């Protein structure tokens, strides 16, 4: 009888604990899609309770990344729905756990593509959390550190995460332009930093959109001579305005003449099918080409292995965002040097998000859309 009573007490305690945890969940609302061909709709859901080492952020601005479009459409494989996209997040801290030391209520804070990782693998020890096999993506992922809940992103009014994966935003930052730095900024800054681009280097930027224009800004600031590559003449004046020394329309054969063996570094931000070998031939001996743009799987470019042999000592490498430490470094550098993306602020409505997505797909957006989440009703 005593054992039965003990078992019943344990069950009651477990039930009460579960109920309390459920009651402490953080209600959220945002914009979600329910299939790869559906439109955005308003959506209410719950975030996990705020842990001792976690903070709650009121989301003020959320950037629209081309990756969001790919995930919503299922371009990179099977996805799960409903999905609230968004991994470019800027906001203000409204609650903190009892063990939090880096943030106070009222601080500005940012969230990028990751919200957690294992913390003990070789990648995590080297501050390369983006390559951790247990890394948790900000959305369209399952969080093994919180009962495998489905993560939902920044097209919403709040987010809860550990302070270790939260980026401090300086108070003097232009907040409405910060969100895209948490993806577009670090995605370009990291390989540029890795390749040690410096003053006087001749460099190239393939693709002049949300990622590409950030790459131009960083390398111009570093004193490099930048050549921009795109598929039309529409952005020629914008490239010049941002400091590019040269603009090349790759569909114009005359523009391409004399470029082989001329550049020490090229970063490809292209999100569609293209010929990587064309850019490989433009590298000088020991030149490097960084790939950060990821097209849909059904139009993924390929390069034959023999091209590496005939173009000896030219190098191609891939780069995926950056670790948390480097992301903070990038943000501090960007704010200190007034390096921000060019953005168009849109209201937080389903129609404006749908319109922005269509413009991204049609190539009608120059750089970055940012949703003003404060306008969500």
N, C-alpha and C positions, 0 to 999 in steps of 0.2 A: 504493500500500500504506500509506504514511504517513497519507494522508487517512482510510483505512478505520480505522486504529488510533485516530486522533483521534476519529472518530465513535463508535467503540465505547467509548472512554474517557468521552466525554460522556454516552453512554447509561447507562454504569455509575454515573457520578456522579449523574445524574438519578434513577436507580433507588434508589441509596443514600439520597439526600436525601429522596425520597418516603417510603422505608421508615422513616427516622428520624422524619420528621414524623408519620407514622401512629402510630409507637410512642409519640410524645409526646402523643398525644391523651388527653384527660382522661375516664376512664370515669365515667358517671353513671347513676343509676337514679331512677325516679319513677313517676308515674301518668299514663297516656295513654288517649285514646279513639282508636279506629281507624275510626270512621264517625260521622256526625251522629246516629245512633240507637243507638250502642253504649254499653256501660257502661265504666267505668274499669277498667283492668287494670294490673298492675305491668309496668314497661317499662324495659329497659336500653338505653343509647345512649351516644354519645361526644360530648363537647364538643371544640372545637378546641384545639390546644396553647396554652399560656399564652405570650402575646407579651411583648416587652420592656416594653411600656407597659400591660400588662394585669395583672389580679389574679384569683385564684380565691377564691370565697366559699363557705364551708359554709353552706347555707341552714338557718336555724333555724326561721323562721316564714314562711308564705305565705298571703296573704289570698285569699279567694274573692270576686271582683268579679262583678257582674251581667254585665259584658262577657264574662267567661269563659264564662258560660252561653250567651250569644248566639253566640260563636264556635264552641263545641263543637256546638251545634245547627245551625250554618250559617244563622242568622237574617239575617246581613248579606251573604249571597252565598256563592259557592263557596269551600270551605275544603280544605286538604290535610291528610291524616292519614297516620301517627299524629301526634297532637297532645298535647303536654304543656302545659296552660295555666298561667297564673299570671304576673301582672306587678305584684304587690305582695309584695316580697321583703325580708326582713331577716335578716342573718346575720353571720358573722365571717370576717375575712380569714385564709386559711390559707397562701397563697403569693402572692408578688409578683414581677413582672418586674424586670429589672435597671435599667430607667429610671424605675420608679415612685417618686414623691416624696411623694404625698399620703397614702399608706396604708402601715401596717406590719402585719406578722403579729400577729394578736390584736385589731386594731381592729374595731369594729362598722361594718357597711356595708349600704347599701340599694340596691335596684334597682327602678326603676319601669317605665314602658311602653316605654322606648327603651333600646337598647344601643349605638347608633352613629348617625352622620350624616356628611354630606360635609365639614362644617367650614368651607366657603368660600362658600356661597351667601348671598344677602341675609338669609335667615331665620337661618342659623347665626351670621352676624356680629352679629345683633341678639339673640342668645341665645334664639331661638325655634325650636330644633331640631325641635320636634314638627311643624312645617310643612315641613321640608326634604323635597324629593322623593326624596332618597336615604336618608332616615331608616330605621333598622332597628328593627323592633319586637321586643320581648323574646321573643315566640313567634308562631307561624303566619306567619313571614316568611322571606325568603331573604337571607342576609347577604353582600352583594357584596364586603365587605371580608375575608371568610374563605371564598373559593372557593364562594360562593353556597350555603353550608350552610343547612339548614333550622334556624331557631332554635326552641328548646324552652324552656319557661318554668319557673316557680318551684315547681310541685308536684314537686320533685325535691331531691336531696341537695346539689347544688352548681351553680355557674354561673361562667363565665369571661367577662370583658369588660374593655374599656379603663377605666382609672381615671377618665378624663374624663367618663364617664357613670355613675359610681358616686357615691352620696350618702353623705357622712360622717354616721354616727349618733352623737350625743353619748353618752358613757359613762353619763350619768345618766338616759338615756331608759328608759321602760318598754318594753323590747324586744318583748314579746309583743303590744303594741298599735301598734307602729310601722308594720308592713307596709302596712296599708290607707292610711296617710298618703301612700304613694308613688303612689297613684292617686286614691282618694276625697279625700284631703287636698288635693293640688295641683289636682285638677279643679275644686274649689269655691273654693279660696283664690285662684287666678289671676284669674277674672273679677270676684270681689269686690274684689281689689286693683286691677284695671284700672278698675273703676267708681268707685273712691275712696269706698267706703262709710265713713261716719264716725259719730261719736257723735251721737245724736239723729235719725238718718235713719230713716224708716219703710220697712221692707223686707219682702219676702215670700220664702218658700221653698216651691216647689211640688214635692211629693213628699218624704216624710219617711222615707227608707230610709238605705242606706249613705252615699250622697252627701248627701242632705238634712240628716241630723243633724249632719254635719260643717259644712255651710253655716250652720246655726243656731249652732253653737258659735263659729265664727269671728266672725259678725256680732254675737252677744251680747257677746263679748269686746271688740269694737270700740265697744260702747256703742249699737248700733242697736236700734230697737224692731222685733222680729221677729214676723211673722204666718206661721204654718205652714199649708199646704194639703195635705190628704190625702183619701182616698176613704172612710174609716171613722172611727169614734170611738175605735178601739182604741189609738191612740197619743197621745190627748189629754193624758193625765197625763205621758207621757214628754216631750212637747214643753214642757209647763209646767216639769217638773223641770230641763230643759236651759236654761231661761231665756226661752222664747218668751212674748211678751206676749199672743198670741191664737192660737187653733187653729180652723181652718175645715174642716168636712166638706163638700166640694164637692157631695156628693149630698144635702145638706140645704139647700133654697132659703133658709131663714131665715138660715143662717150667711153666705150670700153677699150679703145686703142691705147696702147702704151702702158697698161696697168700691170702686166705680168712682172713678177719679181720686184714689186715696188713697195710693199707694205710689210711692216714688222709684226703687226697684230691686226686681226680682224675678229669682230664679234658678230655672230649671226643671230639675229632676233626674229628671223622670218618664220611666221606661223603657217605657211602653206608650202606646197611642193616647189622645189627649186633645184638647181644644179650645184652642189657643194664643190665639185671639182673646179668650177669656174673661179671660185674664190681661193681655193687651194693654190692654184697657179699664180695668183697675185702675191702670194707670200714671198718674202725674201728668204734666203737660206737661213735656217733656224727660226723662221717666223712661226707664229702660233695663231691658230684659229679656234675660238671658243664658240661652242654651240649652246645657246640658251633657248632659242625658239623651238617649240615642239608642235609640228603640224599634226593633223588628224592621221590616225593609223592607216586609213585607206588611201592617203596621198603622201605617205612618208618618203622623203628623199632617201636614196641609197648612194653609196660610193663604192666602187669596185676596189678591192684590196690592192690590185696592181697599181692604182693611182698613187698610193703611198710610196711604192718602190720607185716609180719614175720621177716623183717629185721629192726625192730623198731629202731628209732632214727638215722637212716642213711638218708641223705637228698640228693635230686636231684633238681637242678635248672637249668634254661636256661639262656643264656646271649647273647645279641645281640650287637656286636661291643662295642661302648662306646660313651659318650657324647663328645662334642668338647673340653671342659676343660680337661677331662681325656685323650683325644687323644693327646693334646699338652703336657701333663705331661708325657705320654708314650714316645713320640718322644724325648723329652729332656732327659729322663732317658736312652733311648736306645743309643742315640748319646754319652752321657756322659760316658756310660759303654761299648761302642763299641759293642753293641748288634745289629746285622743286620741279615737279612735273607741270606741264601745261594742262589744265583741267577745265572741264565744263561741268558746273554744278547742276544737278537735276533734282526735282522733288521726289520724295519717297512715295510714289504711286505705282501701281501695276502698269499703267499705260506708259509712263515715262521710262520705266525699266525695259519694257517690251520694245519701245522705240529705240532706246540705246542699243539693245542687243541687235536689232535689225541693222542699225547703222554700222555696228562693228562688223557684222557679216558682209555688208555691202561695201566695206572699206570707206565709209563716209565720215568716220571719226578720225581726226588727226592724231589725237594722243590719248587722253584718259577722261572717262566719265567718272564723276564722284556723286554718290547719292547723299543728299542732306537728310540723314535719318531723323533729325529734329522735326522735320515736317510730316513725319508719319502720324496719321490720325488713329 
